[in-house]
Amino acid sequence: MGERPAAIAGNWGAWSSWSECSRSCGAGVATAERRCDNPEPRNGGAYCTGQRKRFRICNTNDCPTDTPSLRAVQCSSFDHKPFKGVLDPTWSPVLYEGTYFALQGGPGPHLVPRAL
């Protein structure tokens, strides 16, 4: 019978470069990642412990006054995607009694407030 191969514990590789910032103004987030591949764990060796991903705040400068808010940008990313029978809805944030709601817009009585 042969010998069992030795366990090799994993170790973190180098951090990636920082990603592009998620926003051009008004505070976004950039990320960097690393992999447990220096070496990869083998033969029952331990997996890496610690952070796989890290984050930093970026582009904290104020946005021009005519720039859509973050909530408006998030809502509009779902525009024109069919939703509950509405074939071409548009979404926009609405402040209602001090709380933000998203409205699923479209033709007819399909406006449905939903707390964010």
N, C-alpha and C positions, 0 to 999 in steps of 0.2 A: 504494500500500500504506500501511496505517495504521501508527502507531507502537505498539510493544509497551507495554502498561501497566507502570508502574513497580512493582517489587517492594516490598511492604510487610511489614516485619518485625513479628512478633507481640510483644505485651507483656502482662504479667500484669494481670489485673483485681484487684479488692479481695479480701481474704480473707473467707470466710464467717464467720458466728458459730461459736463452738465448739459441737460436738454435745453431746447429753446424754451423761453419763458412762455407760460400759458396765456399771458396777457401782455399787450404792448404798453399799458399804463394802468394806474390804479391798483397795483399790487397783484402779481401773479406768482406762480410756483414753478421752479425748475427742479429736475430730479437727476440723480446720478445712481447708477446701479453697479453691482459687482456679482460675480458668480463664484460658486464653491467649486473651483476647477483648477486649483493650483497646489496639489493635485485634487482630482475628484476623489471622494471617499470610495474605497474598494474593499471587497472581502470582509464586510462587516465593520469597516472603520467608521469612526464618528463623522457626522455631517458638521459643517461649519456652524458656529453659533455667532450671534451678533446681527447687525443690520445688513440686509441685502440691498436696501434702497435708502437714500437720504434725500432730504428736501431742503430747499432754501427759497426765501422770498426774493422776488426780483421785480424790476420795473415799478418801483413804488411812487414814481412821479404821478402827479394829478393828471387825469384825463382832460382833454379839452371839453368845454361845456356841451358841445354838439355831439359828443361820443355817446353811443348807446350804453346804458348801464350794464353791469355784468349779468343781472337777472334778465334783462331784455335780450342779450346775446344768447344766454342759456335757453330761454324760451324759444327764440326764433330758430334755433338749431333743429326744432321739431316741426317747423312750418312745412306745409305741403306734403306731409306724410299722412296717409289715411288713418283716421282715428274714429272708432265707434260709429261707422256709417257716414262720417263727414269725409269727403274725398280730398278736399283741399283746405284744411284748417290753417289758421294762423294763430300763433300764441303770443301773449304779451303779459308782463307782470302787472298786477293791480294791487294797490295798497287799499285794504279794506279794514276799517276799525283798528288801525295800527298794526295789522298783520299782513304779510304778503300772501297773495293767492295767485295761482296761475289759472288763466281762463283758456279753455279749449275753445277756440272760436270757429266759426264756420256758418254756413247758411242754416237758417231755421233755429229751433230752440235747443241747440246743442251746447250752449254755454254751461259749463259745469265748474263751479268754484272748488278748488282743492287747496287746503292749507299746505304751505311749503315748510 
